[in-house]
Amino acid sequence: MGVASLRCALTLQSVRETPDLQGVFTLWDANECVYVGHTPWNSSLRDCLRELFALQQEGGIDASHFSWETTATPKTREGDLLSLWLEKNGKLPRYNRTDSPLQPQTACVTDLRARG
């Protein structure tokens, strides 16, 4: 089981302090969950959050905070979290929808983003 973090301000210092491990992460815009993502096989939480921080700084996304969780099965855990979110809210978080700037590069048959 992974270790989950508290919400951290989306700053370069907070990103630098994030583990260099596989996992899932959530972006927040104030109190609204706006994205749930996972680390690809060749990236860490720190790598992914560094890219998202840069995108936020360029004005590509609105996010103020993030949280993370380490896991050996990041894609599966992301799917579980998105399923729970969809069940509770009836729609996916803002940047998990197909019209978002964070669209997945390749579609997967089981990818919940297509339902957004």
Helices and strands as residue ranges (DSSP letters): E 8-9, H 12-16, E 23-29, E 32-38, H 45-57, E 65-70, H 74-89, G 94-96, G 112-115
